[in-house]
Amino acid sequence: MQIPSRRLFSKYNDVVKIAATGEEEAGQARPETNKSGLAARYQVGIRTIENWLAWEIIPGRMERGEIVADVAECDRRLMEYKNSTP
């Protein structure tokens, strides 16, 4: 599957905000969330999260009938994607 160019996501560059959880620094369990939690965190729609998952921009896995994603890993992957060259 071909990944679309970064221009497709250019309108989200100003919207994607990475919020520090503080839990990773304290050595606690890494937080996980579902698609709606990711959509709220990054201030985008659920369809955008589904596209990012399909294009493997962010990782996710099926667990108990829903998509679950590691928040810290999604933050890292989005920052890498945002900072990559077009």
C-alpha positions as CSV (number, residue, x, y, z in Angstrom):
1,M,0.0,0.0,0.0
2,Q,1.4,3.4,-1.0
3,I,1.5,6.0,1.7
4,P,0.1,9.4,0.6
5,S,2.3,12.4,0.6
6,R,2.7,14.7,3.7
7,R,0.7,17.4,1.9
8,L,-2.4,15.4,2.6
9,F,-1.9,16.0,6.3
10,S,-0.6,19.6,6.1
11,K,-3.8,21.0,7.5
12,Y,-3.2,19.0,10.7
13,N,0.3,20.2,11.3
14,D,-1.0,23.1,13.4
15,V,-3.7,21.0,15.1
16,V,-1.7,18.0,16.3
17,K,-0.8,18.7,19.9
18,I,1.3,16.3,21.9
19,A,0.3,16.4,25.5
20,A,2.8,15.1,28.1
21,T,1.3,12.5,30.3
22,G,4.0,12.4,33.0
23,E,3.3,8.7,33.6
24,E,6.2,7.5,31.4
25,E,8.6,9.6,33.4
26,A,7.4,8.1,36.7
27,G,8.0,4.6,35.5
28,Q,4.3,3.6,35.6
29,A,2.5,1.5,33.1
30,R,2.3,3.0,29.6
31,P,-1.2,4.4,28.9
32,E,-3.3,2.9,26.1
33,T,-6.4,4.2,24.5
34,N,-8.9,3.5,21.7
35,K,-9.6,5.4,18.4
36,S,-11.9,7.9,20.1
37,G,-9.3,8.6,22.7
38,L,-6.6,9.2,20.1
39,A,-9.0,11.5,18.1
40,A,-9.6,13.6,21.2
41,R,-5.8,13.7,22.1
42,Y,-4.8,14.9,18.6
43,Q,-7.9,17.0,18.0
44,V,-8.7,15.2,14.7
45,G,-11.6,13.1,13.6
46,I,-12.0,9.3,14.0
47,R,-11.7,8.9,10.3
48,T,-8.3,10.5,10.4
49,I,-7.2,8.1,13.1
50,E,-8.5,5.2,10.9
51,N,-6.5,6.5,8.0
52,W,-3.3,6.9,10.1
53,L,-3.8,3.3,11.3
54,A,-4.4,2.0,7.8
55,W,-1.3,3.7,6.4
56,E,0.7,2.5,9.4
57,I,1.6,6.1,10.5
58,I,0.6,5.1,14.0
59,P,0.5,1.6,15.5
60,G,-2.6,-0.1,16.8
61,R,-3.8,-3.6,17.6
62,M,-7.2,-5.4,18.0
63,E,-8.0,-6.2,21.7
64,R,-11.4,-7.3,22.8
65,G,-13.1,-6.2,19.6
66,E,-11.6,-2.7,19.4
67,I,-8.5,-1.0,18.3
68,V,-6.1,-0.2,21.1
69,A,-3.0,1.9,20.7
70,D,0.0,2.8,23.0
71,V,-0.2,6.6,23.5
72,A,3.6,7.1,23.9
73,E,4.4,5.1,20.8
74,C,1.7,7.0,18.8
75,D,3.2,10.3,20.0
76,R,6.7,9.2,18.9
77,R,5.5,7.9,15.5
78,L,3.5,11.1,14.7
79,M,6.4,13.3,15.7
80,E,8.7,11.3,13.4
81,Y,6.2,11.5,10.5
82,K,5.7,15.3,11.1
83,N,9.4,15.9,11.1
84,S,10.3,13.7,8.1
85,T,11.1,15.3,4.8
86,P,8.3,15.5,2.2
